[in-house]
Amino acid sequence: MKKFMAILFVVVMTTLLLPGCSQIASNRDSKACRITFGAAVSMTGKYAKEGASVKNGYTLYQEEINKQGGIKVGKKKCKIELKLYDDESDANRSAQLVEKLITEDKVQFLLGPYGSSNTYATTDIAEKYQIPMVEANGAATAIFSRGFKYSFGVLSPAPNYMRGIIDLGLAEDSSLKRVAIIAEDETFSLEVADGAKDYAESKGLQVVYFGRYTARVKDIAPLIIAMKGQKPDIVLGAGHLQDTLLVVRQAKNVDLVPKVFGFSVGPTSPDFRKALGKDADYILGSAQWTPEMKYKSDDVFGTPQKFSELYEAKYGEIPPYQAAESAAALIVYRRAIESAGTLDKNKVRDAIASLDYNSFYGKLKFNDKGMNVYKPMAVMQNFPDGSLRTVWPKAAAVETPLYPFKSWNKR
């Protein structure tokens, strides 16, 4: 009897303990199977609006891929975690926080901040520690001119930003001749402006005005008045959302009315319409991506339309391109990690460098400098009914452009 009771005791205890042991082991495996991505993102300061879109894009991808079990690494799937800090729209702070992410938080891979200045600073840190960074919001070619091996950008380079606006204008009216350009005096915006100038001149247009303003300026009326004096057919602004709002308001104040009015950043943001109301009408904005583009993919979103639906359901607004390109950065990592079959940083880096993938955001492929020079820009326009629609290129357009720009007092 004693022997039977001893055997029974062992059986009962085994039955009670094994599931717990199994659960503990499972929890350990689950905890170990995490891929941690870190980024410094502007949650406050000048770039807070754009930074919110970046954070939203990262977070939406995290949620959607984790619903599928995560990213496949060899024979197992690993869920992703995000470690994000607020860089306060300051490049030096951004670099400090990325170093903290690497040395203290021990993140495995890096995502980018918002803006070319911040990206320039943080890619220095990525290269120093030889940690891959896939960034989505720094388009200045200066970022990629230093021979770095660990930085990759998913977006079209800055000099290409406003080509589509120029092409659209000439397609609508071949008699356009005079172009005025105004730009924030910082790396990205000046590259955009210089690229627009070179492209306009290559098309036979005359650049009659090229003005600069300092960051965080509150009044550029003298520049707007000087621009108006040149009677431009096309006015192009290279800056960020807050600058663009200032240019539009002061253009209205002096009744500057070109035939084409467009910007590199701003008009595609929901906050542009919220801030300007009907003064946003007819204004064109460059876009790295739009919800109406016709890309198809086997990635977690599949199409721009599906991404837009998920984004609107979660955040209550149409996604700006900054959100889409931020999600695309994580798609790069997924494809590279699955291709490498490991989380070894150097093997993942090499897989990123050789990537050639068509995503919901467009082609993801990098040249030997780490730039994505294979994806075209689009142009969106603000319509009087409050909508923001893709109007260029023609293959992606869902509406005919409204031309010419309408006088402020005739709307």
C-alpha positions in Angstrom: 0.0 0.0 0.0 2.8 2.4 0.9 4.5 1.6 -2.5 1.2 2.3 -4.3 0.7 5.6 -2.4 4.2 6.7 -3.3 3.7 6.0 -6.9 0.3 7.8 -6.8 2.0 10.8 -5.1 4.6 11.0 -7.9 1.9 10.8 -10.6 -0.2 13.6 -9.0 2.8 15.9 -8.5 4.0 15.3 -12.0 0.5 16.2 -13.3 0.4 19.3 -11.2 3.9 20.5 -11.9 4.5 19.8 -15.5 2.0 22.2 -16.9 3.5 24.9 -14.7 7.0 24.0 -15.8 5.8 24.0 -19.4 4.3 27.4 -19.0 7.4 28.8 -17.3 9.5 27.5 -20.2 7.0 28.9 -22.7 7.1 32.2 -21.0 10.9 32.2 -21.0 10.9 31.4 -24.7 8.3 34.0 -25.4 10.2 36.6 -23.4 13.5 35.7 -25.2 11.8 35.9 -28.6 11.5 39.6 -28.9 13.1 42.0 -31.4 13.6 45.5 -29.9 13.7 48.6 -32.1 14.6 52.0 -30.8 14.1 55.5 -32.0 14.2 59.1 -30.9 11.1 60.8 -32.3 9.9 64.4 -32.0 6.9 64.3 -29.7 7.3 68.0 -28.6 8.9 71.0 -30.3 8.7 72.3 -33.9 8.3 68.8 -35.5 5.8 67.5 -33.0 3.0 67.1 -35.6 5.2 65.2 -38.0 6.7 63.3 -35.2 3.3 62.1 -34.1 2.8 60.6 -37.6 6.1 58.9 -37.4 5.3 57.3 -34.0 1.8 56.3 -35.3 3.3 54.5 -38.3 5.7 52.6 -36.2 3.0 51.7 -33.7 0.5 50.6 -36.3 3.0 48.2 -37.9 4.0 46.8 -34.5 0.4 46.0 -33.7 -0.4 44.4 -37.1 2.7 42.3 -37.3 2.4 41.1 -33.7 -1.2 40.0 -34.5 0.4 37.6 -37.0 2.8 36.3 -34.4 5.7 38.7 -35.2 8.7 38.4 -37.5 10.0 35.0 -38.5 13.6 34.4 -37.4 14.7 31.0 -38.6 12.0 28.5 -37.5 10.4 30.7 -34.8 8.4 34.0 -34.8 9.4 36.9 -32.6 7.2 39.7 -31.6 8.6 43.2 -31.9 8.9 45.9 -29.2 9.4 49.6 -29.6 11.5 51.8 -27.4 10.8 55.5 -28.3 12.1 58.7 -26.7 11.1 62.3 -27.3 14.0 64.2 -28.9 12.1 67.5 -28.5 12.8 68.3 -32.2 16.5 68.8 -31.4 19.2 67.1 -33.4 21.7 67.0 -30.5 19.1 65.5 -28.2 18.2 63.0 -30.8 21.8 61.8 -31.0 22.1 61.5 -27.2 19.0 59.5 -27.0 20.0 57.1 -29.7 23.3 56.5 -27.9 21.3 55.8 -24.8 19.1 53.3 -26.7 22.2 51.4 -27.7 24.3 51.5 -24.6 21.7 51.4 -21.8 18.5 50.0 -23.3 20.4 47.5 -25.5 18.0 47.8 -28.5 18.9 45.5 -31.3 18.0 47.7 -34.3 17.4 51.4 -34.9 14.6 53.4 -36.6 14.9 57.0 -37.6 13.7 60.3 -36.1 11.8 63.0 -38.0 13.7 65.4 -40.1 17.0 65.4 -42.0 19.0 67.3 -39.3 18.0 64.9 -36.6 18.6 61.9 -39.0 22.0 63.2 -39.9 23.0 63.4 -36.2 21.6 60.0 -35.3 23.1 58.1 -38.2 26.5 59.1 -36.8 25.7 57.2 -33.7 24.4 54.2 -35.7 27.7 54.1 -37.6 29.8 54.5 -34.5 28.2 51.4 -32.9 27.6 49.6 -36.2 23.9 49.1 -35.5 21.7 49.1 -38.6 19.3 52.1 -38.8 16.5 52.1 -41.3 15.1 55.7 -41.4 12.1 57.0 -43.1 12.0 60.8 -42.6 15.4 62.2 -43.5 15.6 62.8 -47.2 18.7 65.0 -47.4 21.4 63.4 -49.6 24.0 64.8 -47.1 23.0 62.0 -44.8 24.2 59.4 -47.3 27.3 61.2 -48.6 29.7 60.1 -45.8 30.4 56.5 -46.8 28.4 55.0 -44.0 27.4 51.3 -44.1 24.7 51.0 -41.5 22.2 53.7 -42.5 19.4 53.2 -45.1 16.6 55.6 -46.1 13.3 54.3 -47.6 12.2 57.7 -49.0 13.0 59.5 -52.3 15.9 61.9 -51.9 15.3 65.6 -51.2 16.3 67.1 -54.6 13.4 65.1 -56.2 10.7 66.4 -53.9 9.1 69.1 -56.1 9.7 67.8 -59.6 6.1 66.5 -59.7 4.7 70.0 -59.0 6.7 71.5 -61.8 5.7 68.7 -64.2 2.1 69.1 -63.3 2.2 72.9 -63.9 3.8 72.5 -67.3 1.3 69.7 -68.2 -1.5 72.1 -67.4 0.0 75.2 -69.1 3.1 75.1 -71.2 3.3 78.9 -71.2 4.5 79.0 -67.6 7.9 80.7 -67.4 8.7 82.3 -64.1 9.4 80.4 -60.8 9.9 81.8 -57.3 11.3 79.6 -54.6 11.5 80.2 -50.8 13.2 77.8 -48.4 14.0 77.3 -44.7 17.8 77.7 -44.2 18.5 74.1 -43.2 19.9 71.0 -45.0 16.8 69.2 -46.2 14.9 72.3 -47.3 17.9 73.8 -49.1 18.4 70.5 -50.9 14.7 70.5 -51.9 15.0 74.1 -53.1 18.2 73.6 -55.0 16.8 70.5 -56.6 13.7 72.4 -57.7 15.7 75.2 -59.1 17.9 72.9 -61.1 14.9 70.9 -62.4 12.9 74.0 -63.3 15.9 75.4 -65.3 16.3 72.1 -67.0 12.7 72.5 -68.2 13.4 75.9 -69.7 11.8 77.9 -66.8 13.4 81.0 -65.3 13.9 81.1 -61.5 13.3 84.8 -60.8 13.5 84.6 -57.0 15.3 82.4 -54.5 14.9 83.4 -50.9 15.8 81.9 -47.5 14.5 82.3 -44.0 15.9 81.1 -40.7 14.4 78.3 -38.6 11.5 79.3 -36.3 11.1 82.6 -38.0 7.9 84.5 -37.2 7.7 87.0 -40.0 8.8 86.6 -43.6 6.6 89.4 -45.1 9.6 91.2 -46.7 10.5 87.9 -48.6 6.9 87.4 -49.7 6.6 91.0 -51.0 9.9 90.7 -52.9 8.7 87.4 -54.4 5.4 89.0 -55.5 7.3 91.8 -57.2 8.8 89.2 -59.6 5.4 88.2 -60.8 6.0 84.4 -60.6 3.8 81.9 -62.4 4.9 79.1 -60.0 5.7 79.6 -56.3 7.4 76.7 -54.5 8.1 76.5 -50.7 10.7 74.2 -49.1 10.3 73.8 -45.4 8.2 72.1 -42.8 4.6 72.3 -41.7 4.8 75.4 -39.4 6.9 77.3 -42.1 4.4 76.4 -44.8 1.5 77.7 -42.7 3.4 81.0 -42.3 4.2 81.3 -46.0 0.5 80.8 -46.9 -0.8 83.3 -44.4 1.6 86.0 -45.4 1.1 85.3 -49.1 -2.6 85.9 -48.5 -1.9 89.1 -46.6 0.0 90.6 -49.6 -2.3 89.0 -52.2 0.4 86.8 -53.8 -1.5 84.8 -56.4 0.6 82.6 -58.7 -0.9 80.1 -61.1 0.7 77.2 -59.3 1.4 77.2 -55.5 3.1 74.2 -54.0 5.2 73.0 -51.1 7.5 70.2 -50.1 6.0 69.5 -46.7 2.7 70.6 -45.1 -0.2 70.5 -47.5 -0.6 66.7 -47.2 -0.9 66.9 -43.4 -4.5 66.9 -41.9 -3.2 69.8 -39.7 -2.7 72.0 -42.8 -6.5 72.1 -43.5 -7.3 72.4 -39.8 -5.1 75.5 -39.5 -6.0 77.2 -42.7 -9.6 76.3 -43.6 -10.5 77.4 -47.1 -7.1 79.1 -47.5 -5.7 75.6 -48.0 -7.8 75.2 -51.2 -5.9 74.7 -54.5 -2.5 74.4 -52.8 -0.3 71.5 -53.9 1.9 69.3 -51.7 4.6 66.8 -52.5 4.1 63.3 -51.1 6.3 60.3 -50.7 3.1 58.2 -50.7 -0.7 58.6 -50.9 -3.5 56.3 -49.9 -4.7 56.4 -53.5 -1.6 55.0 -55.1 -1.8 51.6 -56.8 0.9 49.5 -55.2 0.2 45.9 -54.3 2.3 43.7 -52.0 2.3 40.6 -49.8 3.4 42.7 -46.8 1.2 43.1 -43.7 -0.8 45.9 -45.3 -1.0 44.8 -48.9 -2.2 48.0 -50.5 -2.1 51.7 -49.7 -5.9 51.6 -49.3 -5.7 48.9 -46.6 -3.0 50.8 -44.7 -5.2 53.9 -44.9 -8.3 52.0 -43.5 -6.3 50.6 -40.6 -4.8 54.0 -39.8 -8.0 55.9 -40.0 -9.7 53.3 -37.7 -7.0 53.7 -35.1 -6.1 57.4 -35.3 -9.2 59.0 -36.8 -7.6 60.7 -39.8 -6.2 60.0 -43.3 -2.6 58.9 -42.9 0.0 61.4 -44.0 2.9 60.0 -45.9 5.2 60.3 -42.9 3.2 57.5 -41.2 3.3 55.2 -44.2 7.0 55.6 -44.8 7.7 55.0 -41.1 5.8 51.7 -41.3 7.8 50.9 -44.4 11.0 51.1 -42.4 9.8 48.2 -40.3 8.8 46.3 -43.4 12.4 46.6 -44.5 13.5 45.0 -41.3 11.0 42.2 -41.6 12.1 41.2 -45.0 15.8 41.5 -44.1 15.5 39.5 -40.9 13.5 36.8 -42.6 16.0 36.6 -45.4 19.0 36.5 -43.0 17.3 34.0 -40.8 19.1 35.5 -37.8 19.2 38.6 -35.6 22.9 39.0 -36.1 23.2 42.7 -36.8 25.8 42.4 -39.6 23.9 39.7 -41.4 20.7 41.8 -41.2 22.6 44.8 -42.4 23.8 42.9 -45.5 20.3 41.6 -46.1 19.0 45.2 -46.0 21.6 46.3 -48.5 20.6 43.6 -51.0 16.8 44.1 -50.5 14.6 44.5 -53.6 10.9 44.4 -52.5 7.6 46.0 -53.6 5.7 47.1 -50.6 2.4 48.9 -50.0 4.6 52.0 -49.8 6.4 51.4 -53.1 9.7 49.9 -54.1 12.2 49.3 -51.3 15.6 49.1 -52.7 18.9 50.9 -51.8 21.8 52.1 -53.8 25.4 51.7 -52.6 25.0 54.8 -50.4 21.8 53.5 -48.7 19.4 55.8 -50.5 16.1 54.6 -52.1 16.4 56.2 -55.5 13.8 53.9 -57.1 10.5 55.2 -55.8 8.8 58.2 -57.4 7.1 61.1 -55.6 3.4 62.0 -55.9 1.5 65.3 -55.8 -1.7 66.0 -53.7 -4.0 68.9 -53.9 -6.4 70.4 -51.4 -9.9 70.7 -52.9 -12.6 73.2 -51.9 -14.8 70.4 -50.6 -12.2 69.7 -47.9 -10.7 66.6 -49.6 -7.1 66.0 -50.3 -6.6 64.1 -53.5 -3.8 62.6 -55.6 -3.4 64.6 -58.8 0.0 63.5 -60.1 1.5 61.5 -61.7 -1.3 60.8 -64.1 -1.0 57.0 -63.5 -1.9 57.5 -59.9 -4.2 60.5 -60.1 -7.8 60.2 -58.9 -8.8 63.8 -59.7 -7.9 66.3 -62.4 -5.8 69.2 -60.9 -7.6 72.4 -60.2 -5.8 75.0 -62.3 -4.9 77.9 -62.0 -4.6 78.8 -58.3 -7.7 80.8 -57.4 -7.5 84.3 -55.9 -7.9 84.5 -52.1 -11.0 86.7 -52.3 -12.8 84.7 -54.9 -13.4 81.4 -53.1 
